[in-house]
């Protein structure tokens, strides 16, 4: 597909999406009106079956048949409301979803975490840029189109809800769990970019769940392993952490996911996670913010919630707090029994359960589950790897490119001059080098692995002297681009020394890593490319070849030299 054709298709998609938005009721509109299907299904459920609709369990297609069958038993016996899919493949998931839906009396709502699309969980699918990179993009229409494409992918394999976007304001550079998953440190930028992504998905017919309420961005504790605490005032939370949630709720978010955070100013109960807090879930989210959609807990197996509330008590308290869906209970059968017991003891009213179940059934209706239709198991790979998606992926990468130093120096690079292209952090020649080598014909490649010592670096330095131009890529090769990329002390000194030469750099890493790379503030050219992926390496090479103009702006403050909003 050529660029002209892509833009024609894009305009058509936008026209269709806006038309759909005008014609089809939103989930919240559906929820507010009468619904015969919802009423009919609801009337056919026993008290126990109603409670079971509130539980969503883990599913995989890479754990083997015994595990797959065990999930099938849970679906058939417990009659749960839905599934949260994790690792596996799209074709296998489509087949397994058909099987699971055939076992369910009430259709299952199928979800997964897809902050960067299906590729966050599934192999053989597209991974769009992480939200940190999207935060650098100035054209929010591209992010909206990404939302439309993600909705197509989800629906193609039989999923109905994306547990995304992440709307946390990452204003703590040491955050170990959000970080690159956030659109950045500025609440306005986060709200704007998150709304574009959310609107695209919802206009594409996909339910969403914005997260992690009331805000997981300013913590250095990972709630998977312990309970983080936010000690901020109500005024601070209201003006900063809650801002994106308020804006997206006004924009029609279908769902909100609750974080496992201890926030004394909102609930003074000792060790109380926000997930289990009625003052936070019912008081702040539903009361003060007026949220009417589905409230979803973060995973109930995480240490942040079960550390202090054991043996199923967390599940009971999660429902008392006001959650409509509890995902990944440690033991859903036990939890259902305990909730029934809590109802008998008047800890929970059946009216509250009924209200949650009707929300869940309305979501199933909105997603089309009132009509029984099997997923097409043929050509699934092709269905989630469309040419227009690949082209959009490259456009997003190019739009995120952030030039922090040396605009004129890059413009003066000459394709005919002798050029040395070095990749740091990897032992193998990179796509970045190949892309540049095809343009700079008189080019030589060198690589320095992340643990390179002084002797290895000296060999490269001897070769560099013979060249007119130096281009250096710094690569974080870890699966996720967090802080603390590993480079030897000798390599860091090499980077500092080369920053004083005429070298142009591209950083394929989380921008927070700039703090530990002394000297780059003096470099003759610096492109931030955010992550290691091939689409980013192509985009950065295009900037250095002067084929793409870098328009991205830094979404976080990385150091005293590189601040939010920087970009030439």
C-alpha positions in Angstrom: 0.0 0.0 0.0 1.5 3.4 -1.0 1.4 6.5 1.1 -1.4 8.1 -1.0 -3.5 5.0 -0.7 -2.9 4.9 3.0 -4.1 8.5 3.5 -7.3 7.8 1.4 -7.9 4.7 3.6 -7.2 6.6 6.7 -9.7 9.4 5.8 -12.3 6.8 5.0 -11.7 5.1 8.4 -12.0 8.3 10.2 -15.2 9.2 8.4 -16.7 5.7 9.2 -15.6 6.0 12.8 -17.1 9.5 13.3 -20.2 8.3 11.6 -20.3 5.2 13.9 -19.8 7.4 16.9 -22.8 9.5 15.9 -25.1 6.6 15.2 -24.3 3.8 17.6 -25.1 4.3 21.2 -22.1 4.4 23.5 -21.8 1.8 26.3 -22.9 4.4 28.9 -26.0 5.3 26.8 -26.8 1.6 26.4 -26.4 1.2 30.2 -28.8 4.1 30.9 -31.7 2.7 28.8 -34.0 -0.3 28.9 -32.6 -3.5 27.5 -34.7 -6.6 26.9 -31.7 -9.0 26.4 -30.1 -7.8 29.6 -33.4 -8.2 31.5 -34.0 -11.6 30.1 -30.6 -13.0 30.9 -30.6 -11.3 34.4 -33.9 -12.9 35.3 -32.5 -16.4 34.4 -29.6 -16.1 36.9 -29.7 -17.5 40.4 -28.1 -15.4 43.2 -24.9 -17.5 43.0 -24.7 -17.1 39.2 -25.1 -13.4 39.5 -22.1 -13.2 41.9 -20.1 -15.4 39.5 -20.6 -12.9 36.7 -18.5 -10.5 38.6 -15.4 -12.8 38.5 -12.9 -12.9 35.5 -10.2 -15.5 35.5 -6.8 -15.9 33.9 -6.5 -17.7 30.5 -3.4 -18.6 28.5 -2.7 -20.5 25.3 1.0 -21.2 26.1 0.5 -23.2 29.3 -0.6 -26.5 27.6 -3.8 -28.5 27.3 -4.1 -29.4 31.0 -4.2 -25.7 31.9 -6.6 -24.9 29.1 -8.9 -27.6 30.2 -8.8 -26.5 33.8 -10.1 -23.0 32.7 -12.9 -24.8 30.8 -13.9 -26.6 34.0 -14.1 -23.2 35.9 -16.2 -21.7 33.1 -18.6 -24.7 33.1 -18.9 -25.2 36.8 -18.6 -21.7 38.3 -20.3 -19.8 35.4 -17.9 -16.9 35.7 -18.5 -13.6 33.8 -15.3 -13.4 31.7 -11.7 -14.1 31.0 -8.5 -12.1 31.0 -6.1 -13.6 28.4 -2.4 -13.4 28.9 0.5 -14.9 26.8 -0.1 -17.0 23.7 -0.8 -16.6 20.1 -3.7 -15.1 18.2 -4.7 -18.1 16.2 -4.6 -20.4 19.3 -6.6 -17.8 21.3 -9.3 -17.6 18.6 -9.8 -21.3 18.7 -9.7 -21.5 22.4 -12.2 -18.6 22.8 -14.6 -20.5 20.5 -14.3 -23.5 22.8 -14.7 -21.5 26.0 -17.7 -19.6 24.7 -19.4 -22.9 23.8 -19.0 -24.0 27.4 -20.6 -20.8 28.8 -24.3 -20.5 29.6 -24.0 -16.7 29.5 -21.5 -15.4 26.9 -18.1 -14.6 28.3 -16.7 -11.0 28.2 -13.1 -11.5 26.9 -10.4 -9.0 27.9 -6.7 -8.5 28.0 -4.1 -5.8 28.7 -3.2 -4.2 25.5 -1.6 -0.9 26.3 0.4 -1.2 23.1 -2.0 -3.5 21.3 -2.2 -7.3 21.1 1.6 -7.5 21.1 1.6 -6.7 24.8 0.5 -10.3 25.4 0.5 -12.3 22.2 3.2 -13.4 19.8 2.8 -12.9 16.0 0.9 -9.7 16.5 1.6 -6.0 16.2 3.1 -4.1 19.1 2.5 -0.4 18.7 4.9 2.1 20.4 4.8 2.2 24.2 2.8 5.0 25.7 5.9 7.0 26.6 6.8 7.2 22.9 3.2 8.1 22.0 3.4 10.9 24.6 6.1 12.5 22.4 3.8 12.6 19.3 2.2 16.0 18.5 -0.4 14.6 16.1 -3.1 13.0 18.2 -5.0 11.8 15.1 -2.4 9.2 14.6 -3.0 7.9 18.1 -6.8 7.9 17.4 -6.1 5.8 14.3 -4.0 3.4 16.5 -7.1 3.0 18.7 -9.2 2.0 15.7 -6.6 -0.5 14.6 -6.3 -2.0 18.0 -10.1 -2.4 18.2 -10.1 -4.3 14.9 -7.3 -6.6 16.2 -9.2 -7.3 19.4 -12.5 -8.0 17.7 -10.9 -10.2 15.1 -9.9 -12.7 17.8 -13.1 -12.4 19.8 -12.1 -10.0 22.5 -14.4 -7.2 23.8 -12.5 -5.1 26.2 -9.0 -3.7 26.4 -7.7 -3.0 29.9 -6.1 0.2 28.7 -5.1 3.0 28.2 -2.8 3.7 31.1 -3.6 7.3 32.2 -1.2 7.5 35.1 0.8 10.7 35.3 4.4 9.4 35.6 6.0 12.2 37.5 8.3 9.9 39.5 11.3 8.9 37.3 12.0 6.0 39.6 8.6 4.4 39.1 9.3 0.7 38.6 5.9 -0.4 37.3 4.4 2.4 35.2 7.2 4.4 33.8 7.3 3.8 30.0 3.7 2.7 30.2 2.6 6.3 30.8 2.2 9.0 28.3 4.5 11.1 30.5 4.7 13.5 33.4 2.4 16.2 32.2 -1.3 15.8 33.2 -2.6 17.6 30.1 -0.4 15.7 27.7 -1.5 12.4 29.4 -5.2 13.3 29.2 -5.0 14.4 25.6 -3.1 11.4 24.3 -5.0 8.9 26.4 -8.4 10.3 25.2 -7.3 10.0 21.5 -6.4 6.3 22.1 -9.5 5.6 24.1 -11.8 7.3 21.6 -10.3 5.3 18.7 -10.9 2.0 20.5 -14.4 2.9 21.7 -15.4 4.3 18.2 -14.1 1.0 16.9 -16.5 -1.0 19.0 -14.2 -2.0 21.9 -14.8 -1.4 25.6 -11.9 0.1 27.5 -10.7 0.4 31.1 -8.6 3.4 32.0 -6.1 2.8 34.8 -4.8 2.8 37.5 -7.3 4.9 39.5 -6.7 7.1 41.4 -3.1 7.3 39.9 0.0 5.1 40.1 2.5 7.5 38.6 4.2 8.9 41.6 5.5 5.9 43.5 8.7 3.8 43.6 6.9 0.7 44.8 5.5 -2.0 42.4 2.1 -3.1 43.6 2.6 -6.5 42.2 5.0 -7.1 45.1 3.9 -4.7 47.9 1.5 -2.0 48.8 2.6 1.5 47.6 1.5 4.5 49.6 0.6 7.9 48.4 1.0 10.5 51.2 -0.3 13.5 49.2 -3.0 15.9 50.1 -6.5 15.6 48.7 -5.9 18.9 46.9 -2.7 17.5 45.2 -4.4 14.3 44.2 -7.5 16.2 42.9 -5.4 18.6 40.8 -2.8 16.1 39.4 -3.3 12.4 39.7 -7.1 12.5 39.2 -7.0 15.0 36.3 -6.8 12.5 33.4 -9.4 10.3 35.0 -11.8 13.2 35.3 -11.3 14.2 31.7 -11.7 10.7 30.2 -14.7 10.0 32.4 -16.3 13.2 30.9 -15.3 11.9 27.5 -17.3 8.6 28.1 -14.8 6.0 29.3 -16.7 2.7 29.6 -14.5 1.3 32.4 -12.1 2.3 35.2 -9.5 0.0 36.8 -8.7 0.5 40.5 -5.1 0.4 41.6 -3.7 -1.3 44.8 -2.6 1.9 46.5 -2.7 3.0 50.2 -3.9 6.7 50.2 -4.4 7.9 53.8 -5.9 11.2 52.8 -8.7 9.4 51.0 -9.1 6.4 53.4 -7.2 6.5 56.8 -7.7 2.8 57.5 -4.3 1.2 58.1 -2.9 -0.8 55.1 -6.1 -0.3 53.1 -5.6 -0.7 49.3 -7.7 1.6 47.2 -9.2 -1.5 45.5 -10.8 -2.4 48.8 -11.7 1.1 49.9 -15.4 2.1 49.8 -14.5 5.8 50.4 -12.3 5.7 47.3 -14.2 3.4 44.9 -17.8 4.4 45.8 -17.0 7.8 47.4 -14.5 9.4 45.1 -14.9 7.6 41.8 -18.7 7.0 41.7 -19.7 9.9 44.0 -17.4 12.8 43.4 -16.4 12.0 39.8 -19.9 10.7 38.9 -18.6 7.6 37.1 -21.4 5.4 35.9 -19.5 2.7 34.0 -17.8 -0.6 34.9 -15.4 -0.5 37.8 -12.7 -3.2 37.6 -10.2 -4.2 40.2 -6.6 -4.6 39.3 -5.5 -8.2 39.6 -6.6 -9.6 43.0 -3.7 -12.0 43.1 -1.2 -9.1 43.5 0.7 -8.7 46.8 -0.4 -5.1 47.1 -3.9 -6.3 47.8 -3.6 -9.8 49.4 -0.6 -9.1 51.7 -2.9 -7.8 54.5 -6.3 -9.2 53.4 -5.9 -13.0 53.1 -8.0 -16.1 52.5 -10.5 -14.5 50.2 -11.4 -11.5 52.4 -9.9 -9.2 49.8 -12.5 -10.4 47.3 -15.4 -9.7 49.6 -14.1 -6.3 50.5 -13.5 -5.5 46.8 -17.2 -6.0 46.1 -18.2 -4.0 49.3 -16.0 -1.2 48.0 -17.9 -1.0 44.8 -16.0 -2.9 42.2 -18.2 -4.5 39.5 -15.6 -6.9 38.2 -12.9 -8.7 40.2 -10.1 -9.9 37.9 -7.8 -12.8 38.8 -9.0 -13.7 42.2 -6.6 -16.2 43.9 -9.6 -18.6 44.1 -12.8 -17.6 42.4 -14.9 -20.6 43.8 -13.9 -19.7 47.3 -14.6 -16.0 46.7 -18.1 -16.7 45.4 -18.9 -18.7 48.5 -17.6 -15.9 50.7 -19.6 -13.2 48.9 -22.7 -15.3 49.4 -21.9 -15.6 53.1 -21.3 -11.8 53.2 -24.8 -11.2 51.7 -26.4 -13.4 54.3 -24.6 -11.4 57.0 -25.7 -8.1 55.5 -22.2 -7.0 54.7 -23.2 -6.7 51.0 -26.7 -6.0 49.6 -28.1 -8.1 46.8 -29.2 -4.8 45.2 -25.6 -3.8 44.8 -24.8 -7.2 43.2 -27.7 -6.8 40.9 -26.6 -3.4 39.8 -23.1 -4.7 39.0 -24.4 -7.7 37.1 -26.6 -5.5 34.9 -23.6 -3.3 34.1 -21.7 -6.5 33.0 -24.6 -7.8 30.9 -25.0 -4.4 29.3 -21.3 -4.5 28.3 -21.8 -7.9 26.8 -24.8 -6.6 24.9 -22.9 -3.6 23.6 -20.1 -5.8 22.5 -22.5 -7.9 20.4 -22.7 -11.0 22.6 -26.4 -11.0 22.4 -26.0 -12.6 19.0 -24.2 -15.9 19.0 -21.4 -15.9 16.5 -18.2 -18.0 16.3 -14.9 -16.4 15.6 -13.5 -17.2 12.1 -10.5 -19.5 12.8 -9.0 -19.1 9.3 -6.3 -16.5 8.4 -6.2 -15.1 11.9 -2.5 -14.1 11.5 -3.3 -12.1 8.4 -6.3 -10.6 10.1 -4.2 -9.0 12.9 -1.2 -8.1 10.7 -2.8 -5.8 8.1 -0.6 -3.7 5.8 -2.4 -0.5 6.9 -1.5 -1.3 10.5 2.1 -1.8 9.6 2.2 1.5 7.8 0.6 3.3 10.7 3.1 1.7 13.1 5.9 3.3 11.1 4.1 6.6 11.0 3.7 6.6 14.8 7.4 5.8 15.2 8.5 8.6 12.9 6.1 11.1 14.6 7.6 10.2 18.0 11.2 11.0 17.0 12.6 13.6 19.3 15.6 15.7 18.3 17.3 17.2 21.3 20.6 18.3 19.9 22.2 19.1 16.5 19.5 19.9 13.9 21.9 21.7 11.7 24.7 19.1 12.2 22.4 16.3 11.1 21.3 18.3 8.1 24.9 18.7 7.1 25.7 14.9 7.1 26.9 13.9 3.7 26.0 10.6 2.0 29.3 10.6 0.1 31.6 11.0 3.1 33.3 8.2 4.9 31.0 7.2 7.8 31.5 5.0 10.8 28.3 3.6 12.3 28.6 2.2 15.8 26.0 0.3 17.8 26.5 0.2 21.6 24.8 -2.3 23.9 24.5 -5.2 21.4 27.0 -7.6 20.0 25.2 -7.8 16.6 25.0 -5.4 13.7 21.6 -3.6 14.1 18.9 -2.7 11.6 19.7 0.9 12.5 23.2 0.3 11.0 21.9 -1.5 7.9 19.4 1.3 7.2 22.1 3.9 7.4 24.6 1.8 5.6 22.4 1.6 2.6 22.4 5.4 2.4 26.0 6.3 3.5 27.8 4.1 0.9 31.2 4.6 2.4 30.2 3.2 5.8 31.8 0.8 8.2 30.0 -0.9 11.1 31.3 -1.5 14.6 29.4 -3.1 17.6 30.2 -2.9 21.3 28.3 -5.1 23.6 26.9 -3.7 26.9 29.8 -5.1 28.8 32.6 -4.0 26.5 35.9 -3.2 28.2 38.6 -0.6 27.5 40.6 -2.9 25.1 37.5 -3.6 22.9 36.7 0.1 22.8 40.3 1.0 21.9 40.1 -1.2 18.8 37.0 0.7 17.7 38.7 4.0 18.4 41.6 3.1 16.2 39.3 2.5 13.3 37.2 5.6 13.9 40.1 7.9 13.2 39.9 7.2 9.5 36.4 8.4 9.0 34.8 11.8 8.4 31.4 11.2 10.1 30.4 9.2 13.2 26.9 7.9 14.0 26.3 6.0 17.2 23.2 4.1 18.3 22.8 3.3 22.0 20.6 0.3 22.4 18.7 -1.0 25.4 18.1 -4.6 24.4 16.0 -5.6 27.4 12.4 -6.8 26.8 11.0 -3.7 28.4 12.7 -0.2 28.3 12.9 0.6 32.0 15.4 2.6 33.9 18.9 1.4 34.6 20.0 0.1 31.2 23.3 -1.8 31.7 26.4 -0.4 30.1 29.9 -0.9 31.4 31.8 2.0 33.0 34.2 2.0 30.0 31.3 2.3 27.6 29.9 5.3 29.5 33.3 7.0 29.3 33.4 6.2 25.6 30.0 7.8 25.1 31.2 10.9 27.1 34.4 11.2 25.0 32.5 10.7 21.7 30.1 13.4 22.7 33.0 15.9 22.4 33.7 14.8 18.9 31.4 15.3 15.8 29.4 12.2 16.6 25.6 12.1 16.2 23.7 9.8 18.6 20.4 8.0 18.6 19.1 6.6 21.9 16.9 3.5 21.7 15.9 3.5 25.3 13.7 5.1 27.9 14.6 8.8 28.1 15.1 8.6 31.8 18.3 6.7 31.0 19.8 10.0 29.8 20.5 10.8 33.5 23.2 8.1 33.6 24.8 9.0 30.2 26.9 12.0 31.0 28.2 14.0 28.1 25.3 13.6 25.7 24.2 17.2 26.6 27.2 18.3 24.7 26.8 16.1 21.7 26.6 17.4 18.1 23.4 15.5 17.5 21.0 13.5 19.7 17.8 11.7 18.6 15.6 10.0 21.2 13.9 6.9 19.8 12.5 5.5 23.0 12.7 1.7 22.5 14.7 -1.0 20.7 12.2 -2.1 18.1 12.9 -2.2 14.4 10.2 0.4 13.6 12.1 2.9 15.9 15.4 2.0 14.4 14.1 2.7 10.9 12.5 6.0 12.0 15.7 7.2 13.7 17.7 6.3 10.6 15.3 8.2 8.5 15.8 11.3 10.7 19.6 11.0 10.4 19.3 10.6 6.6 17.2 13.8 6.5 14.2 11.9 5.1 12.0 12.5 8.1 11.7 15.7 10.2 11.7 14.9 13.9 8.6 16.6 15.5 8.4 14.8 18.8 8.6 16.5 22.2 10.1 14.9 25.3 7.2 13.7 27.4 9.2 13.6 30.6 12.1 15.5 32.3 15.1 13.2 32.0 17.7 15.5 33.6 18.5 19.1 34.2 19.6 19.3 30.6 16.7 17.5 29.0 13.2 18.6 30.2 9.6 18.0 29.4 8.6 19.5 26.1 12.2 19.7 24.7 12.5 19.0 21.0 14.1 21.0 18.1 
